[in-house]
Amino acid sequence: MRRWLVSVGMIVLFSVSASAADYQSGFGFGISVPDVWLVLTRSEVAKNASSFLEEDGSGGFAAVPQSTRRAVFERVEEGQLEIFYRREGLSGSFVDNVNVMLQPADLPSSAVELKGFCRVLPAEFSRVFGRPIGMDSCEMRVLVNRPALYLQFDGAIPGTTTLQYQVQHRLGETLVLTATAARSNLPRMMSEFEEMVASIRIP
C-alpha cells in the first residue's frame, strides 16, 4: 500500500536577522522567497536556542507551548524541516508560515487512487486534529514539470487554512510544502505561496 504522509502547519514565532530571497534548501532545491518572509535554518535555530527553548518563552514565544517549540527546534536542527514565516502583518500569536520537508511517499498514480485518497482525508484530518476538518481542494497539478498533489483544508488551529503541495521528488519520496495562514490572510497567502512554489528549481 502506498503511503501518503501529510504535514500540518505549525505555530512559529521567531525573530531573526536573516534575509530571504533566492534560497537553496537543504533538501536539494532552490526557491525564491518574498522579502517579507524569513527562512528559519539550522544556524538561526542554534543562535536563538536559549530564548526559543526557555520554559516561559520570551516575547511571542510565550504563546507557543514549550513542547511545540522544542519539537520544531529538534526537527529543524536535525535537518528534517525548514520553515519560512511572514514577518509582517502578524495576526495575534499566530504567524503565517510555510514549512518544507521530504517524506517517504508516492503520489496517487490514477484517478481511482486520487478519488479514494481525497475521500478519506477529511476524516483522517478530523481524527488527528480532534475537530471536524473541511477539505476545499484535493487534486493533481503539475509543478516544476512533475506531478504534484494540491490540497486546501481547514488548518489544525481554528481560524486558519492550510494549503499544501506534495511534489514527486524521486521514486518513493515527495517534497512537501505546507502553507498555513489565518483565514483573514488567505488571499494574500495564496498569492505569495503560489509565487514561491512557481519559483522552485529542482536539479
N, C-alpha and C positions, 0 to 999 in steps of 0.2 A: 504494500500500500504506500502510495506517495505521501509525503509529509508536507504540509503547508503550515509554516510557523509564522505567526503574525505578531509583530511587536506593537506596543502601545505607547502613546505619548507620555512624557514624563514632566513633572513639575521641576523646573530647574531655575534657580536664581543664582547667577554668578557674575561678579563684576571683574572683568579682566581688561587688560590694555591692548590685547592682540587685535589687529585689524583683520578684516576678511574681505577678500576679493577673489582672485584666482587662487584656488586651494587644491593641494594634492593630498588626497585622502590616504590614510594608512592602509585602506582596503584596495588600493591599486587603481584608483580612477581620479580624474581631475573634475573639478566643478567650480563654477563661478557663483559667489555668494554676494548678494546685495550689500552695500556698505553699512546699512542699518543692522546687519546681522553680525554676530561674532561667533567664532568657532571655538569650542571647548576641546582642547587637545590634552594629551598626556602631560605635557610640560606645564600647561596652565593649571591643571589639577594639582600637580605636585607643588607649585609655587603657592597655591592658595589652600593647601590641605588643612592647615590649622583652623582657619575660620570656617571652612566647609564642614569639618567634622566635629567641632566642639559641641558639647551636649546641648546648649541652648541655641546654638546658631548665632550669627551676627547679621545685622541688617535684615535683608529679606529672607535669610536662611531660617529665621525663627518660625516662618510659616510652613516650612518643609520638614516633615518628620525626620528625625536623625537616621532612622533605618533606611529611608528612601535616599537621603543624601549619601549614606555610606554605600548603598548598593550602586548608585550612579558613579561614585568615586572609584569603586573597585572595578567596575566594568570598563570605564574609560582608561584607568591606569593599566589594565591588562590588555588594552587594545581591542576589546570586544565591542566597543560602542564609541561613536563620535556624535557630538551634539552641536547644533547651531541654535542660537537663540536670538530673538529680536530685542535689541537694546533700547528701542523707542516704542512709545505707545503701549506701555505696560498696563495690564488690567488687574488691579489688586495684587494678590500674591501669586497669580499665575503668569507665567511668561510664555508667549507663543514660541514654539520650538520645533525643530526638525531633528530627529535622531536617525543615525545611519548604522547599519550592521550587516554582516554577512550571516546567512543562515543555511543550514543543510536542508534543502528542499528543491523540489521541481515544481514548475507551474502546471496547471491543468493543460493537457495536451489535446483535448477535444471539447466540443460544445457540450457533450453529455457530462464530462468531468467538471467543467466550469459550472454548469447548472446545479449539479449536486453539491459542489463546494459552496456556491453562493447561498444555497438553500439552508445549509447547516450553520453558516457563520453567525447570524443574529442570535441563535440560541446559545452557541458557544461563547460569544462575547458576553451575553447576558449572564451566563453562569460564572465566567471569570470576573466580571466587574460587579456582580451582585445586584444588578438592577436591569430593567428592560433596556436593550440597546437596539436602536433602529439602524437599518442599512439603507443608505441612499443610492449607492452605486457599487456594482461588482461586475467588472467587465475586463476583457482583454484589450490592450492597446499595444502600440509599438513605440518603444523608446530606445534611442541610440541604435536603431536598426535591429533591435532584439525584441522578442515577445515580452510583454510586461502585463502584470495583473494590476488593475487600478481599483482601489476600494475607497469609499467615503462612508463614514458611520459616526454614530454618537461617540464622543470621547469617553475615556474611563472616568473623567471628572465631570460631574454635572455642569452643563452650561458650555461645554467645549465640543468641537467637532474634529475628527481625525481624518486626514487624507493620507493615502498610502500607495506607493508604487513598489511592486516586487518585480525586479528585473532578473531574467535568467542570466547569471554571470558566467557560469560554466555548468556542465552536467552535474546535477546533484547539489548545486549551490546557487542561491539567489541573493542579490543585493537588495536590501530592504530600506526604503527611505520613507519615514513616517513623520508627517507634519500634524501638529495639534495646535488649535487656536481657540481662543474664546469665541463663542458664536458671533458676537458683535464684530469681531475682526475677520470673519471668514472670507468676505470678498477680497480683502487685502491679502490674506494668507494664500488664497487660491492663485492669485496673480503672481505673487512672489515665489511660491513653491513651484509653479509651472515654469517660471523663469529659471529657477535653479535646476530642475530636472532636465530642461531642454539644453542646458549647458554641459551636461555630463559628458566626459570624454573617457571611454574605456579602450585601452590599447588592444 
